[in-house]
Amino acid sequence: MTTLDFVLVGFAALAGGAVNAMAGGGTLITFPMLTAVGIPAVAANVTNTVALCPGYLGASFAQLKDLKGQKRLLWFLIPISAFGGAAGAYLLLNTGEKLFSTLVPYLILFASGLLASQDIVKNWVLKHTGSSVHESMHHGWKLFMVLPAAIYAGYFGAGAGVIILAVLGLVFDENMTRLNALKQTIAFSSNVAAAIFFLFSDKVVWSVVLVMAIGAMIGGSLGGRLAGKIKPAQLRLVVVIIGTLIGLFYLYKQFSQ
């Protein structure tokens, strides 16, 4: 990689960190940049997960107070989420470069669609909080419904928060603040497990991880300060448009080869 490549990756991580702090969807900026500078798709996804992992830690600690009284639930959810993240990481490393590259456009478009529907999902969760759906399902099944979302988070991750929130809203009778705190914990657990799994592979580009981690931390700090000045919905729309265009571009390249 050239110096320019590292500069581009650093700026993408800065932008991704800021976007994650304000609206979510930073992976739709960082992952395409990693592939654009020549990193193979699987290695780009692995490197992206490892580099952005500290951001999930910060988000989880920020909402610790909202997890009060959830200790027993977390004893079950954290291991299930970690198992799902590790399973997703295993699937990624065993997918093969060619197949994953084929899936990339669809994953990006899917993630863009999830991000676009985030407010709809939140409204749906608010509407169904306290509905009889929660009581009609055995508690064990509620816990394991989180597993597919955690697997997706470990496999690709972009838009995973929306899936996790939808699942939690369906199966747990909690208010939005507490559901968001649970979502952060599940995302953190699955991503850390995936990142640890990736550490034992040869796919992590460590020089890029360092640049991205610094950029994401600076971006997250800037994003936190700008959060009250920029409407998340407007920023999310920009990220969705960018993600959709990138996904369509990858799709065009795939079919034109």
N, C-alpha and C positions, 0 to 999 in steps of 0.2 A: 504493500500500500504506500502511496505517496503522501507527502505532507498535506497536500490539498485534500486527499481522501480523509485524513484524520480531522482536518478542520471542518469538513462537511459533516462528518459523523458527530463531532462535538457540538456543532450548531443544531443538528437534528435532535440530539439528546437534550440539549438545553430547551428547545422548543417542545419536545415531548414531555419533559419534566414539568414545564409550565402549563401545558395543556392538561396533563393528568391532575395537577393541583386545582385547576379551575373548572374543568368540565369532563375529563376522562377521554381516552382514545389516543393517548400518546404513542402507543405501539404502531398505529397507522401512519405515523411519521417516521419513527426510528427504524422499523423493520425494512420498509422499502428503500431507505437510504443505505442500509447495510448491503442489500443485494445490488443496489446501484453502483457501489464502489467495488463490486466484484467478489463479495463474500458469498459462497454457495448458500442456497436457501436454508438448509437444515442448520448449518453452522451459524447463519445470521439469526435464526430464531433462538438457538441455544445461547448465543452471545447476548442477544437482546434480553432474554429472561434473566440471565446471571447479572447483567449490568443494572437492570432496573429493579432488582429484588429489594435493595435497601429502601426504596420508595414505599413499598408495601409495609415495611416495618414501621416507618414513620406514621403512615395512615392508621395502622392498627393501634399504636400507642396513643394517637390523638383521640381515639374513641373508646379507650379503656373504661372510662367512667360509665359509658352507656351499656357495658356488659355486666353491670352489677346485678347479682342474683342469677346469673346464667352459668355459674361455675359447673354445675352438673351436666348441663347441655354441652358445654365446651369440651368436657372430658370425652365426649363421644364424637363431636363434630370435628375437632382438630385432627385426631388420628385418621378419620374417614377422609377428610380433605387432603391430608398429607399422602395417604395411600393413593388417592385419585390423581394428585399431582405427579407422584412418582410413576404411576401407571401411564399417564399421558406422556411423560418424558420418555419412558421405555418405548411406547408406540412410535413416538417421533424418531428416535434413534434407529428404530427397526423398520421404518416406513421405506427408506431408500430415497436418495436424492431426486431421482427422476419422478417418482410418484408424488413426493411432497411438492416439488416444483410445479407439477400439474395441478395440485390442489390449491396452491398459493392464491391465484386470482379469486377462486371461490371463497376461500377463507377470508380474504380481505373484503370482498363484497358482503359476505355474511356478517363480518364484524362491523362494517359500515352501516348495514341495516339494523343491527342490534343497537348501535350508538344512536341512530336516528329515532329508534323506538323507545329510547330510555325514559322519556317523560310519560309516554303511553303506559309503559310497564309500571312506573312508579304510581301513576294514577290508578291503574288496575289493582296494584298491591294495596293501596289505601282503601279502595272500594271494597276489597274482599277481606280486609282485616276484620276478624271477628265473625266471619261467616261460618256456616256449619261444616264446611269442607274440612276444617282443622280437626273437628271432633270425630268425623267419620273415618279417619285414617289412623291405623295403629302407629304408636310412637316409633317403633323400630323402622317402619317403612318411611316415616318422615325423615329420619336421619340418613337413610341410604339413598333417598331421592337427591341428596346433595352430591352424591358420587359422580354422576355423569358430568355435572357442571365442573367439578374439580378435575376430572380427566381432561376436559376441553381446555381448562386453564393451564394444565401442564403441557398439553400438546401444542397449543398456539397462543391462547391467552387473550388476544384482542377481543374486547366485548364480553369477556367472561363475567365481569361484574354484573352486567345486565341479566345474564342467565341465572346467576346465583341469587340475585335479588328476587327474580320472578319465582324461583323454586321456593325460597324462604317465605315469600308472601303467600304462596299456595299452601304450605304445610304448617307454618307456625303462626300462632295468634299473638303477635307482638305489634307495637307501634313502629312507624317508619324509622325513627331514630335508632331504636334497638335492632331493627332488621338491618340497617346500614352498618351498624357496628359488627353484627354477626357476619355480614357480607365481607367486610374488611378482614376479619379474622380468617375466614375460609379462603379468601384470595391469597392472604399472606401465607397460610399453611401450605396450600397447594403449590404456590410459586417457589417457596423456600425448598420444599421437598423436590420439586423439579430441578431447581438450581443445584442442589446437592447431588442429585443423580447425574446431572450434566458435568459436574466437576470431574467425574471419573471417566468421562469420554475425552476424545481428542478433538472435539468440535469447538471448544471455547477459544476465541481469539482474544487473548488476555490483554494485549496492547489496546485493543478497541474497548474492552470492558473498562479499563482505567479511564480512558477519555470520556466514555459515555457516562460512567458513574459521576465524574466531576461535573460534566455538563448537566446531567439530570438533577443533581443536588442544587446547582445554581439556578436552573430553570424552575425547580420546585419552590425555591425560596422566592424567586421573582413572581411566580404564579400565585403564591399565597398572598403577596402584597397587592397584586392586581385583581385578586378575586372579587373584590367589592366594586371594582370599576368597570369590569367587562361582564356582560350578561352571559352566563354559561350556555344558554340555549343558542345564542348567536355564534359563539365560538365553536360549539358542538356542530352546528350547521356547516361551518367552514371545514372542520375536520372530516365530516361525513362526505362533503363534496370532493375534498382532496382524496380521501380513501376510495370513493367510488371511481373517480377518474383513474387512480393508480390501478385499481382492480381491473377496470375495463382495458387499460393499456396492457397489463400483463396478459389478459385474455386475448387481446388482439395479436400480441407477439406469439402467443401459443398457437393460435390457429393459422397464423401467417407463415409459420416455419414449415 
